Every structure is written in structure tokens, then in C-alpha cells.
């Protein structure tokens, strides 16, 4: 609350609180320190209540989905690179450097690629000699 006030208003508020303490102390059987403690406690409770009320009024905080996400990036040289970026569910390839950037829509495969089958490693026949030279 005091962060939004100008320095002049802060000084006036502090002066008013000090003046109020000076006026309230002789009225009762309390000392100025006792009144200050009660006033400080009341202000602290009011501040906590205000904070809880504002937090409850804000409602549940749901994080919206990210609209822009860098999926992967690779450097081509010291000053150039390429990145796969996803924006609103669409993929883009971005080539960038010191003085340029080029954006292309990423190609979408029609179907998922079938996992490439690796053939079993061929065994060397006993008749073939080991080593490099034949």
C-alpha cells in the first residue's frame, strides 16, 4: 500500500500516526508504547486480512498453455543457428544469424515414420582373414 503513495503522502501519513499516538496516550491509562503496540498489531491484522481477501478474490490461477515454445535448436556456426519452434500448435523452422532471420513452416509428415529395421550384423566367415590387408 505504501509503495503506491508518493513520498509526500507517506510523510503526511507517518506524521498523522505520530500525532495520533501523542493524542491517545494521555487519554487512557496506557503509555505511548502500549498504544503503539496495539496500533501496530491492528495495522498488521488489517494488512493480512486485506492480502487474504485479494488472494481469494483473484480465484484459482490456471496457467494458460504456452503459445510459443522452442522445441529444439542447433548451432550451424558461431553466428548462425536453426531452431524448431512451436507456435499455437504449428511448427516452424527458424534460421537465424547476426543480421537475418528466416521463418519457414515445418513440414508435417502424413503418417508416422515406421521404425527402420536394422539387419542383423553379418558374421565373418571363418575363411576370411582378420585385419585390414588381404
C-alpha positions as CSV (number, residue, x, y, z in Angstrom):
1,X,0.0,0.0,0.0
2,X,2.7,2.5,0.9
3,X,4.6,1.7,-2.3
4,X,1.9,3.3,-4.3
5,X,2.0,6.5,-2.3
6,X,4.1,9.5,-3.1
7,X,6.9,10.5,-0.6
8,X,4.8,13.5,0.4
9,X,1.8,11.3,1.3
10,X,4.0,8.9,3.2
11,X,5.4,11.7,5.3
12,X,1.9,13.0,6.0
13,X,0.7,9.6,7.0
14,X,3.6,9.0,9.3
15,X,3.1,12.5,10.9
16,X,-0.6,11.7,11.4
17,X,0.2,8.4,13.1
18,X,2.7,10.1,15.4
19,X,0.3,12.9,16.2
20,X,-2.5,10.3,16.9
21,X,-0.2,8.4,19.3
22,X,0.6,11.6,21.1
23,X,-3.1,12.5,21.5
24,X,-4.3,9.0,22.5
25,X,-1.5,8.3,25.1
26,X,-2.7,10.7,27.8
27,X,-6.4,9.9,27.4
28,X,-6.2,6.5,29.0
29,X,-4.0,4.8,31.5
30,X,-1.8,3.4,28.7
31,X,1.6,4.6,27.8
32,X,2.6,5.7,24.3
33,X,4.5,2.5,23.8
34,X,1.4,0.4,24.7
35,X,-0.8,2.4,22.2
36,X,1.9,2.0,19.5
37,X,1.9,-1.8,20.1
38,X,-1.9,-2.0,19.8
39,X,-1.9,0.2,16.7
40,X,0.9,-1.8,15.1
41,X,-1.0,-5.1,15.8
42,X,-4.2,-3.7,14.3
43,X,-2.5,-2.5,11.2
44,X,-0.7,-5.9,10.8
45,X,-4.0,-7.8,11.2
46,X,-5.7,-5.4,8.7
47,X,-2.9,-5.9,6.2
48,X,-3.1,-9.7,6.5
49,X,-6.9,-9.6,6.1
50,X,-6.6,-7.4,3.0
51,X,-3.9,-9.7,1.5
52,X,-6.1,-12.8,2.1
53,X,-9.2,-11.1,0.7
54,X,-7.3,-10.1,-2.5
55,X,-5.9,-13.6,-2.9
56,X,-9.3,-15.2,-2.6
57,X,-10.8,-12.6,-5.0
58,X,-8.3,-13.5,-7.7
59,X,-9.7,-17.0,-7.9
60,X,-7.8,-20.1,-8.9
61,X,-4.8,-19.4,-11.0
62,X,-4.7,-21.5,-14.1
63,X,-1.6,-21.4,-16.2
64,X,-2.6,-21.0,-19.9
65,X,-0.8,-23.3,-22.3
66,X,2.4,-21.9,-23.8
67,X,1.7,-20.2,-27.1
68,X,5.4,-20.2,-28.1
69,X,7.9,-22.9,-27.3
70,X,11.3,-23.7,-28.7
71,X,11.3,-27.4,-29.3
72,X,14.9,-27.8,-30.3
73,X,17.8,-25.7,-31.5
74,X,21.2,-26.3,-33.1
75,X,24.1,-24.1,-33.9
76,X,25.3,-24.1,-37.5
77,X,28.3,-21.8,-36.9
78,X,29.4,-19.3,-34.3
79,X,26.9,-16.7,-35.6
80,X,24.2,-18.8,-37.2
81,X,21.7,-21.4,-36.0
82,X,18.5,-23.1,-36.7
83,X,15.6,-23.8,-34.3
84,X,12.3,-25.7,-34.4
85,X,9.7,-23.5,-32.8
86,X,6.1,-24.4,-32.0
87,X,3.6,-21.5,-32.0
88,X,-0.1,-22.2,-31.3
89,X,0.3,-25.9,-32.2
90,X,2.0,-25.3,-35.5
91,X,5.7,-26.0,-36.2
92,X,8.1,-23.5,-37.8
93,X,11.8,-23.8,-38.8
94,X,13.7,-20.6,-38.0
95,X,17.2,-20.0,-39.4
96,X,18.8,-17.0,-37.7
97,X,22.1,-15.2,-37.5
98,X,23.6,-11.8,-36.7
99,X,21.7,-9.8,-39.4
100,X,19.0,-12.1,-40.6
101,X,16.2,-14.5,-39.6
102,X,14.1,-16.6,-41.9
103,X,11.0,-18.5,-40.9
104,X,9.5,-21.4,-42.8
105,X,6.6,-23.6,-41.8
106,X,7.9,-27.0,-40.8
107,X,6.8,-29.9,-43.0
108,X,4.2,-32.2,-41.4
109,X,4.6,-35.9,-42.1
110,X,1.5,-37.6,-43.5
111,X,2.0,-40.6,-41.3
112,X,4.3,-41.5,-38.5
113,X,7.6,-43.0,-39.9
114,X,7.9,-46.7,-39.4
115,X,10.9,-47.6,-37.3
116,X,13.7,-48.6,-39.5
117,X,14.7,-52.2,-39.1
118,X,18.3,-52.9,-38.7
119,X,19.5,-56.0,-40.3
120,X,21.4,-58.4,-38.1
121,X,25.1,-57.9,-38.2
122,X,26.8,-60.2,-40.7
123,X,29.1,-62.7,-39.3
124,X,32.5,-63.0,-40.8
125,X,33.2,-66.4,-42.5
126,X,36.0,-68.4,-41.0
127,X,37.8,-68.5,-44.3
128,X,38.2,-64.7,-44.4
129,X,41.4,-63.5,-42.7
130,X,41.3,-60.8,-39.9
131,X,42.9,-57.5,-40.4
132,X,42.9,-54.7,-43.0
133,X,45.0,-56.1,-45.8
134,X,44.0,-59.2,-47.8
